[in-house]
Amino acid sequence: LFLGTRADNNRDTAQKGRIRNGERKGSRHPQAILNEEIAKRVLFLWQSGIRPTEIARTLGYKYSTISNILYGRAWQHVQKQAA
């Protein structure tokens, strides 16, 4: 055991290969319910003027899932690619 902050502990864990930073982003995350292509489609539909509720209904996802993509609470890496 080592005395340190949470940041020290996270850095030590990554350096020892116990976690891989960034590999669990997007569709690689075990709890992901969609993939990058669907997230891009959501952004495209929204930019085309379709309301989030309609996007959710059309694609078969919850409104909260769609709004998390649109308002940057999830899938930020897809938003950066689309910009």
Secondary structure as UniProt FT lines:
FT   HELIX           6..15
FT   TURN            16..17
FT   TURN            21..24
FT   HELIX           26..28
FT   TURN            30..31
FT   HELIX           36..47
FT   TURN            48..49
FT   HELIX           52..59
FT   HELIX           63..70
FT   TURN            71..72
FT   HELIX           76..82
//
